[in-house]
């Protein structure tokens, strides 16, 4: 009995020490992370997308034990540079940056590198800098492909005789993503333009011609106004508009409404309009029939993947990536993690967005 008691006491002591060690290890890990400052630099609060991404990422980082600082730059490049400099001064060890202009951060990123700070480009690739360590985004070429395929399907381009009239828009020339969106869509649409089944009455199809400065819906609205006046004021039917994101779609839709286009008009019927980001006003527009589709990029998943990268860097390792060839920033190929986008329209918005917990039904009323 004495021997049995001794064995049991020894076993209990081992369990106790192991539990204490495990608890101490967990506490130490959390305490260590709490000392690590992660700076999150977002471009603007004028778009719902970034208002969701910023706080969502910070919440996940804090839940994972990190100290954070989140700043918005009001779409001003100098402000973003100053904010990033401030994050470096405050001792940030990792920077997560959505660049306003991907070509303007080379200087401040060199400062970050010299201070031992790791840099993750978030959603938009940072250009012309060797000091971008990783890139986390959705498959931006695929985004454009989905938009192009949607138009191909809804216009029945594979079998319909045509021709159909279309106008194309692209995003900001300062955002490298805009090129991927545009090239993805045009990889589907250009063969139909070349064959004459799709007609661009404005003859504006080059990226630099159709790009929209600063992703501003007002700029898209102004250009659409001009296109309508020049090419569609005499009863010429406009069948479709390629809009790369929801912000531009809102501007395009406003222009069309002001010009008398509507779903009930026989002389100015409403065209098929694409989008991206699944912003609440645009999902409401999809429900109402003013916008045909949008591209869903679950920002929760994008933030979670970015935090996996932060964790790997915090441990001194390499971050998980699934693409090491697609994203050349002009100086280097940036190791990237690409998530998969989903096309959303009236047929599936409820099952995907509401069913997936991204929105509530009340938010889309």
C-alpha positions as CSV (number, residue, x, y, z in Angstrom):
1,X,0.0,0.0,0.0
2,X,2.9,2.4,0.9
3,X,4.5,1.7,-2.5
4,X,1.2,2.3,-4.3
5,X,0.6,5.5,-2.4
6,X,4.1,6.7,-3.3
7,X,3.5,6.0,-7.0
8,X,0.2,7.8,-7.0
9,X,1.7,10.9,-5.2
10,X,4.5,10.9,-7.7
11,X,2.1,10.7,-10.6
12,X,0.0,13.6,-9.1
13,X,3.1,15.7,-8.8
14,X,4.0,15.1,-12.5
15,X,0.5,16.1,-13.6
16,X,0.6,19.2,-11.4
17,X,4.0,20.3,-12.8
18,X,2.9,19.6,-16.3
19,X,-0.3,21.6,-15.9
20,X,1.6,24.5,-14.3
21,X,4.2,24.4,-17.1
22,X,1.4,24.4,-19.8
23,X,-0.4,27.2,-18.1
24,X,2.8,29.2,-17.7
25,X,3.7,28.5,-21.4
26,X,0.3,29.8,-22.5
27,X,0.5,32.8,-20.3
28,X,4.0,33.6,-21.5
29,X,2.9,33.2,-25.1
30,X,0.0,35.6,-24.7
31,X,2.1,38.0,-22.7
32,X,4.8,37.9,-25.4
33,X,2.2,38.7,-28.1
34,X,0.8,41.5,-26.0
35,X,4.2,43.2,-26.3
36,X,4.1,42.9,-30.1
37,X,2.6,45.9,-31.8
38,X,0.9,45.3,-35.2
39,X,0.2,48.4,-37.2
40,X,-2.8,48.3,-39.6
41,X,-2.9,51.0,-42.3
42,X,-6.1,51.4,-44.2
43,X,-6.8,53.8,-47.1
44,X,-10.1,55.4,-46.4
45,X,-13.3,55.3,-44.3
46,X,-15.4,56.5,-47.3
47,X,-15.9,52.9,-48.5
48,X,-17.8,50.3,-46.5
49,X,-15.2,47.7,-47.4
50,X,-12.4,49.2,-45.4
51,X,-14.7,50.1,-42.5
52,X,-15.4,46.4,-42.2
53,X,-11.8,45.2,-42.8
54,X,-10.0,47.5,-40.4
55,X,-11.9,46.9,-37.1
56,X,-12.5,43.2,-38.1
57,X,-8.8,42.6,-38.4
58,X,-8.0,44.5,-35.2
59,X,-10.6,42.5,-33.3
60,X,-9.0,39.2,-34.5
61,X,-5.5,40.4,-33.7
62,X,-6.5,41.4,-30.2
63,X,-8.3,38.1,-29.6
64,X,-5.0,36.5,-30.6
65,X,-3.2,38.5,-28.0
66,X,-1.5,41.3,-30.0
67,X,-1.4,45.0,-29.3
68,X,-2.7,47.0,-32.4
69,X,-2.9,50.4,-33.9
70,X,-5.4,51.1,-36.7
71,X,-5.3,54.2,-38.8
72,X,-7.1,55.5,-41.9
73,X,-5.4,57.9,-44.3
74,X,-8.5,59.5,-45.9
75,X,-7.2,58.5,-49.4
76,X,-4.2,60.9,-48.9
77,X,-0.8,59.3,-49.8
78,X,1.2,61.7,-47.6
79,X,-1.1,61.0,-44.6
80,X,-0.6,57.3,-45.1
81,X,3.2,57.7,-45.2
82,X,3.2,59.7,-42.1
83,X,0.9,57.3,-40.3
84,X,3.2,54.3,-41.2
85,X,6.2,56.3,-40.0
86,X,4.4,56.9,-36.7
87,X,3.7,53.1,-36.4
88,X,7.4,52.4,-36.9
89,X,8.4,55.0,-34.3
90,X,5.9,53.5,-31.8
91,X,7.7,50.1,-32.2
92,X,5.5,48.1,-34.6
93,X,7.0,44.8,-35.4
94,X,4.6,43.9,-38.3
95,X,2.8,46.3,-40.6
96,X,-0.4,45.3,-42.5
97,X,-0.9,47.9,-45.2
98,X,-3.6,48.5,-47.8
99,X,-1.9,51.1,-50.0
100,X,-3.7,54.1,-51.4
101,X,-1.1,54.3,-54.2
102,X,1.0,51.2,-54.4
103,X,4.0,53.0,-56.0
104,X,4.5,55.6,-53.3
105,X,5.7,53.7,-50.2
106,X,9.2,52.6,-51.2
107,X,10.9,55.2,-48.9
108,X,8.9,54.4,-45.7
109,X,9.1,50.7,-46.3
110,X,12.9,51.0,-46.4
111,X,12.7,52.7,-43.0
112,X,10.5,49.8,-41.8
113,X,13.1,47.3,-43.1
114,X,15.9,49.1,-41.4
115,X,14.0,49.0,-38.2
116,X,13.4,45.2,-38.5
117,X,9.7,45.5,-39.3
118,X,8.0,42.9,-41.4
119,X,5.5,44.2,-44.1
120,X,2.3,42.4,-45.3
121,X,0.5,44.0,-48.2
122,X,-3.2,43.5,-47.6
123,X,-5.6,43.2,-50.6
124,X,-3.6,45.7,-52.7
125,X,0.0,44.9,-53.8
126,X,2.6,47.5,-52.8
127,X,4.7,48.2,-55.9
128,X,8.4,49.1,-56.5
129,X,9.7,48.0,-53.1
130,X,11.9,45.0,-52.2
131,X,10.7,45.3,-48.6
132,X,7.2,43.8,-49.0
133,X,7.5,40.4,-47.3
134,X,4.1,38.9,-48.1
135,X,0.8,39.7,-49.9
136,X,-2.6,38.5,-48.8
137,X,-5.5,39.0,-51.2
138,X,-8.3,37.4,-53.2
139,X,-7.5,36.0,-56.6
140,X,-7.9,39.4,-58.4
141,X,-7.6,38.0,-61.9
142,X,-10.4,35.5,-61.0
143,X,-12.5,38.4,-59.8
144,X,-12.5,39.9,-63.3
145,X,-13.0,36.5,-64.9
146,X,-16.2,36.0,-62.8
147,X,-17.5,39.4,-63.8
148,X,-16.8,38.6,-67.5
149,X,-18.3,35.2,-67.3
150,X,-21.5,36.6,-65.7
151,X,-21.9,39.0,-68.6
152,X,-21.2,36.2,-71.0
153,X,-23.9,34.1,-69.4
154,X,-26.6,36.8,-69.0
155,X,-26.1,38.0,-72.6
156,X,-25.9,34.4,-73.8
157,X,-22.9,35.3,-75.8
158,X,-21.9,31.8,-76.7
159,X,-25.0,31.2,-78.8
160,X,-26.9,34.5,-79.3
161,X,-26.5,36.3,-82.6
162,X,-25.9,39.7,-81.1
163,X,-24.5,42.3,-81.5
164,X,-24.7,43.7,-77.9
165,X,-23.5,47.1,-76.8
166,X,-21.3,47.3,-73.8
167,X,-19.1,49.9,-72.0
168,X,-16.2,49.0,-69.8
169,X,-14.8,50.7,-66.7
170,X,-11.7,50.0,-64.8
171,X,-10.5,50.9,-61.3
172,X,-7.8,53.3,-60.1
173,X,-4.6,53.3,-62.2
174,X,-2.7,53.7,-58.8
175,X,-4.1,50.3,-57.6
176,X,-2.3,47.3,-59.1
177,X,-5.4,45.2,-58.4
178,X,-7.4,47.3,-60.9
179,X,-5.2,45.9,-63.7
180,X,-5.8,42.3,-62.6
181,X,-9.6,42.9,-62.4
182,X,-9.6,44.4,-65.9
183,X,-7.4,41.8,-67.5
184,X,-9.5,39.0,-66.0
185,X,-12.7,40.4,-67.3
186,X,-11.3,41.2,-70.7
187,X,-9.9,37.7,-71.0
188,X,-13.5,36.6,-71.3
189,X,-15.0,39.6,-73.1
190,X,-12.3,40.6,-75.6
191,X,-12.8,37.6,-78.0
192,X,-16.5,38.7,-78.4
193,X,-15.4,42.4,-78.9
194,X,-12.9,41.2,-81.6
195,X,-15.6,39.1,-83.3
196,X,-18.1,42.0,-83.2
197,X,-20.7,40.2,-81.1
198,X,-19.9,42.8,-78.4
199,X,-19.7,46.4,-79.5
200,X,-18.1,49.2,-77.5
201,X,-19.7,52.2,-79.0
202,X,-17.2,54.6,-77.4
203,X,-14.3,52.6,-78.7
204,X,-12.7,53.0,-75.3
205,X,-11.3,49.6,-74.3
206,X,-7.7,50.3,-73.2
207,X,-7.1,50.2,-69.4
208,X,-5.5,53.7,-69.3
209,X,-8.6,55.1,-71.1
210,X,-11.2,53.5,-69.0
211,X,-9.5,53.7,-65.6
212,X,-11.3,55.6,-62.9
213,X,-9.1,57.8,-60.7
214,X,-9.1,57.0,-56.9
215,X,-11.9,54.5,-57.4
216,X,-14.4,57.4,-57.0
217,X,-18.0,56.8,-57.9
218,X,-18.4,60.4,-58.9
219,X,-15.7,60.0,-61.5
220,X,-17.4,56.9,-62.9
221,X,-20.7,58.9,-62.9
222,X,-19.1,61.7,-64.8
223,X,-17.7,59.4,-67.5
224,X,-21.0,57.5,-67.8
225,X,-22.7,60.9,-68.3
226,X,-20.4,61.6,-71.2
227,X,-20.8,58.2,-72.7
228,X,-24.6,58.5,-72.7
229,X,-24.5,61.9,-74.2
230,X,-22.1,60.9,-77.0
231,X,-23.3,57.4,-77.8
232,X,-26.6,56.5,-76.2
233,X,-28.8,59.6,-76.3
234,X,-30.3,58.7,-79.7
235,X,-32.1,55.5,-78.7
236,X,-29.0,53.2,-79.1
237,X,-29.5,50.4,-76.6
238,X,-26.9,49.8,-73.9
239,X,-26.9,46.2,-73.0
240,X,-24.2,45.9,-70.3
241,X,-21.7,47.9,-68.3
242,X,-18.6,46.2,-66.8
243,X,-18.0,47.9,-63.5
244,X,-15.0,46.5,-61.5
245,X,-16.5,47.4,-58.1
246,X,-19.6,48.5,-56.2
247,X,-18.5,52.1,-55.6
248,X,-18.2,52.7,-59.4
249,X,-21.4,50.8,-60.0
250,X,-23.3,53.3,-57.7
251,X,-22.0,56.2,-59.8
252,X,-22.8,54.4,-63.1
253,X,-26.3,53.6,-61.9
254,X,-26.9,57.2,-60.8
255,X,-25.9,58.4,-64.3
256,X,-28.2,56.0,-66.0
257,X,-31.2,56.9,-63.8
258,X,-30.6,60.6,-64.4
259,X,-30.6,59.9,-68.1
260,X,-34.0,58.1,-67.9
261,X,-32.8,54.5,-68.1
262,X,-35.1,52.1,-66.2
263,X,-36.2,48.5,-66.1
264,X,-39.6,49.5,-67.5
265,X,-38.5,51.7,-70.3
266,X,-38.8,50.4,-73.8
267,X,-36.5,53.1,-75.3
268,X,-33.9,53.1,-72.5
269,X,-34.0,49.7,-70.9
270,X,-31.8,49.0,-67.9
271,X,-28.4,47.3,-68.7
272,X,-26.7,44.5,-66.9
273,X,-24.2,46.0,-64.4
274,X,-21.4,44.2,-62.5
275,X,-19.7,45.0,-59.2
276,X,-17.4,43.8,-56.4
277,X,-17.3,43.9,-52.6
278,X,-21.0,43.1,-51.8
279,X,-21.5,46.4,-50.0
280,X,-24.9,46.8,-48.4
281,X,-26.2,49.5,-50.7
282,X,-25.2,47.4,-53.7
283,X,-26.8,44.2,-52.4
284,X,-30.0,46.3,-51.9
285,X,-29.5,47.4,-55.5
286,X,-29.2,43.8,-56.6
287,X,-32.4,43.0,-54.8
288,X,-34.1,45.9,-56.5
289,X,-32.8,45.0,-59.9
290,X,-30.6,48.0,-60.4
291,X,-27.4,46.0,-60.3
292,X,-27.0,42.5,-61.6
293,X,-24.2,41.0,-59.5
294,X,-21.3,41.7,-57.2
295,X,-18.2,39.7,-56.2
296,X,-18.1,38.4,-52.6
297,X,-14.8,38.5,-50.8
298,X,-15.3,37.4,-47.2
299,X,-13.1,39.9,-45.4
300,X,-13.2,37.8,-42.3
301,X,-11.4,35.0,-44.1
302,X,-8.9,37.5,-45.6
303,X,-8.2,39.0,-42.1
304,X,-7.8,35.5,-40.6
305,X,-5.3,34.5,-43.3
306,X,-3.3,37.7,-42.7
307,X,-3.2,36.9,-39.0
308,X,-1.8,33.5,-39.8
309,X,1.0,35.3,-41.6
310,X,1.5,37.6,-38.6
311,X,1.7,34.6,-36.3
312,X,4.3,32.9,-38.5
313,X,6.4,36.0,-38.6
314,X,6.1,36.5,-34.8
315,X,7.5,33.0,-34.3
316,X,10.4,33.7,-36.7
317,X,9.1,31.4,-39.4
318,X,7.8,31.8,-43.0
319,X,4.2,32.7,-43.6
320,X,1.9,30.3,-45.5
321,X,1.5,31.1,-49.2
322,X,-0.1,29.4,-52.2
323,X,1.3,31.6,-55.0
324,X,4.9,32.5,-55.7
325,X,4.8,33.6,-59.3
326,X,1.8,35.9,-60.1
327,X,2.5,39.1,-58.2
328,X,5.6,40.9,-59.3
329,X,5.7,44.4,-57.8
330,X,8.4,45.6,-60.3
331,X,11.3,44.7,-58.0
332,X,10.5,41.2,-56.8
333,X,7.8,38.5,-56.9
334,X,6.0,38.8,-53.6
335,X,5.0,35.5,-52.0
336,X,1.2,35.6,-51.8
337,X,-1.8,33.9,-50.4
338,X,-4.8,34.0,-52.8
339,X,-8.4,33.4,-51.5
340,X,-11.2,32.4,-53.9
341,X,-13.9,35.0,-54.7
342,X,-17.6,34.1,-55.3
343,X,-20.1,35.7,-57.7
344,X,-23.3,36.9,-56.0
345,X,-26.6,37.9,-57.6
346,X,-30.3,37.8,-56.7
347,X,-30.3,34.0,-56.8
348,X,-27.8,33.4,-54.1
349,X,-27.2,36.5,-52.0
350,X,-29.4,35.2,-49.2
351,X,-27.9,31.8,-48.9
352,X,-24.3,33.0,-49.1
353,X,-24.3,36.4,-47.4
354,X,-27.1,35.9,-44.8
355,X,-26.7,32.2,-44.4
356,X,-23.0,32.7,-44.0
357,X,-23.4,35.3,-41.3
358,X,-21.8,38.1,-43.2
359,X,-25.0,40.2,-43.1
360,X,-28.4,39.8,-41.3
361,X,-31.6,39.9,-43.2
362,X,-32.5,43.2,-41.4
363,X,-29.3,44.9,-42.8
364,X,-30.5,44.2,-46.3
365,X,-34.1,45.5,-45.9
